[in-house]
């Protein structure tokens, strides 16, 4: 099971970054490999949130049902798959001054048990690339929204 961990520094308060990630409706905006991220019943946020996630990996359709198993406001969101592609993910949010360090850690199980070492390496490299792209897009989106809010807030 490959494990990936990457982080990025976002120029926005931890509360804004956390809220953006905690809102499942934003997921397809920064994790472009997902085309759908649909909630399955209540709750719509936080512990127990379950979503049906659909997308493509290297052109191959993928599906997973994911459930939030830990939710600590402005600190951590942990989820794992309960159906489909097997995965476990941790989002960690650390305050660094007025910025936020976002760390994403994930483990994936290959859907096919017998893969060559070269193919496993290639898939792992692609997962790293997707993770880095997702974090960069998350940073861009949150900083864009934060910048607009800062412009609208009157100076004191």
PEKA-V122386 format. One record per pair of residues at least 24 apart in sequence whose C-alpha atoms are under 6 Angstrom apart, sorted by the first residue. I is the first residue (numbers start at 0). J is the second residue. Records with the same first field share a line. If there is no record, write none. Layout:
I: J ; J
//
This chain:
0: 107 ; 108
1: 106 ; 107
2: 105 ; 106
3: 104 ; 105
4: 103 ; 104
5: 102 ; 103
6: 101 ; 102
7: 100 ; 101
8: 99 ; 100
9: 98 ; 99 ; 138
10: 98 ; 142
11: 98
12: 97 ; 98 ; 99
13: 94 ; 99
14: 73
17: 73
29: 133 ; 136 ; 137
30: 133
45: 70
46: 70
//
